């Protein structure tokens, strides 16, 4: 699932960054590059991606709780 169109970041990369940084969106963004160009994916209503960054972090959190 595409999380950041500009940087080509997929959900799996966000999931790995979540393991290192928890739900710290700034650290995840810095680590992966997601949200550093046009910044659209930082907003839940972004229509350029499959899963905007905040939602990707929530999904990674939910998946890590199992």
Beta strands, then each sheet from edge to edge (+ up, - down):
strand 1: 2-4
strand 2: 9-10
sheet 1: 1+ 2-
end
